[in-house]
Amino acid sequence: MAVAEPEGTARRRAPRVDAIRNREAIIEAAAAVLAEQGTSVDVREIARRSEVGMGTLYRHFPKKEDLVHTVLRKDFSEWAESARQTAIDAEDPWTALTDFYQQALTGYARHRAIMENFALTWSVPDLEGIQQLRLVIEELCARTAAAGLLRPGVTTDDLLLLLVSLGHAVQVTDECRPQMWHRLLRISLDGLRADHREPLPIDTAPGSVSRLLRK
């Protein structure tokens, strides 16, 4: 026999359900606005789209930076996972490498807030996000090298830093010449092919790009 709950229990639980729903609405609205307008967006626009008051927004996210970090960590993980899955789906190692860059940079170009943080400072997402990408690139580097398709001497750090560099290209050309980065990607990938056998310049201070970018 079910035990009747004390009167008022459901009423006390309602705010908790509302709070969860409000938080989800805020994050969903913030994700859309940050992708469209970047991190300079006014939080009042986020509150308007999520249909909550400013007081509710600030109860969940006392600082704008808290909301930005929450959204970008989630969106960055989804972006990196999408690029990873694209690489996995390609059986040919070189196609996997090229599809990874194409997917990563296409998704990147569609998300202004990720573009601002990834290309400029890497402060958001944090090192964990960078490592997520590094693992994918490490596997791609190994696959193409084992197949004899990758230029001798190219390392995981080279490929990771190339993604950062192309990210800068996306940012500076996105509005004035939105297709320019596709040309630069093709030029860069051609330079990675195994038929280019000239020795690469020696890195006189080798180290993890992830560690360098954290400084």
N, C-alpha and C positions, 0 to 999 in steps of 0.2 A: 504494500500500500504506500502510495507516494505521500511524503510528508509535505504538508502545505508550507509554503514559504511565508515568513512573517510579512504582514502587510507593509507595503512601502519598499520591499526589496527591489522589485522590478523598476520602481521609480528611481531608486538610488543608482541602479545600473545604467539607466538611460544616458546620463551624461558621459559615461565611459564609452558607450557605443558612439555617441555623437562626437566625442573627442577623437576617436580613431578615424571616423569618417571625415572629420574636418582636416585632420593631419594628412590623410591620403589625398584629399582634394587640393590642399595647399601644395603638396609635392608634385602632383600631376600638373597643376596650373603653372607652377614654377618651372618645371621641365620644359613646357611648351614656350614660355616667355623667354627663358634663358637661351633656348636654341634659336629663337627668332631675333632677340635683341641684345644678347650678351649680358654680362654681369653688371652693367651700368643701369639696368632696368630699375624703375621705381617699384618698391615693394607694394605700393598701393595698387598697381596694375595686377600684381599677383593676387592680392586680396580680392580685387574685383572679379577676376576670372574664376577664382575658387569659390566665390559667393560666401565669403566669411568676412567678419569685421576685422579691423586692424588689431583690436584687442585680442581676438582669437588667434590671429597670426602670430602676434608677439608672445602669446602664452606658449605656443609650440616652438617658436624660433625667436628667442629674445634678440638675437643679432642677425642681420641680413647674411653675414658670412656663414652662420650656422646652416641656414637654408641652402645657400649656394653650395657649400661643401657636401651636404647630404645629397642634393640632386646630382651633382657632378660625379660623386663616387659611384652612384647607381648608374648614371648614363654612361660613364666611362667604361664600367665593367661590361655593360651591354654592347657598347661599341667595339671593344676589344674582342668580346666573344663572337660577335658577328663576323669580324675579320678572320678570327681563328677558324670558324666553321667553314667559311669560304675556302680557306687554304686546305682544310681537311677534305672537302668535297672534290678537290681537283686531284686526280690520280697522277698526272704528270708533274714532277717536281718543279720545273720551271713555270708552268702554268700556275701552280700553287703559290709560288713566290710573287708572280705578277698580279694574280688575283687578290692576294693579301694586300698589297700596296694600293691597288685600285679601290678595293672595298673600304680599307681603312681611311683613305684620303677622301673618298666620296662621302662617307658618313661624317667625317671630320668637317668637311666644307658645309654640311647642313646644320651644324651645331655651333653657333657663334661663341657660346660660353666655353665649350671645350677648346675651340680654336684659340681663344684668348689665353687660356691658362696653360694648355699643352705646349703651344708654340713659344710663348714668351717666358714663362717662369717655371712650369711644371709643379707649381705649388699645390695645385689641385688638378687632378688627383695626386695622391701621395705616392711614396716609393712602392707601395704594394701594387698600385696600378701599373707602374712602370715595369715591375717585375712580371706582371701578368703578360704584358706585351713581349717582354724579353724572352720568355719561355717559348712563345710561338715563333719568334724570329730565330731563336737558337735551333729549333727543329727544322725550320725552312732552310737555314744555312747548311745544316748537316745533310739534308735530303739532296739539295742541289749540288753540293760538293761531292757527295758519294756517287751521284749520277754523272759526274764530270762536266757539269753544266755551268759551274760557278768559277769566276776568275780566281786563279790561285792567289792566296794571301788574304782574300776577303774574310772578315771575321763577323761574329754576331754584333759586336760593338759598331762596326762599320754600317751594318744594315739598320741597326737601331738609330744611330745618329742620322742616317739618310732619311729615315721617317720623320725625325725632328726637323731636319732641314727642309724637306718638302712641305712640312707643316707650315713653316715660315712662308714658303712660296705661296701656299694656298691663302694664307692670311693677307699678304700684300697684294695679291692679284684678284682676290675673290670678287670685288665689286667692279673693278675697271676692266679686267680681262679674265673672266671666270673659267675659261678653257685653257689658260696658259699653263696651269700646273700639269695638265695631261701631257703636254709636250715635254715638260721638264722630267716627268716621270719616265716617259719613253727613252729620253736621252740617258737618264740615270741607269735605267735597267739595261740598256744596251752596253753601257760601260761595265756592267757586272758579268757579262757573258764570258765564257771560258776562252773564246778565241782572242780575247785581249790578254796577252801573256806578258806584257811589259811589267817589270817589277814595280810594285806599289811603293810609295815613299814609306820609310820606316817610321813607326810611331815611337818617338824617343822617350815618351813617358806613358807607357801602357797602363791601363786601368779600366775598371768598369765604367761605362758611360752612365749607368744608373747612379754610381757613387759620385761622379763628377757633377751630374745635374742636380744632385741633392744639395750641393754646396751653395 
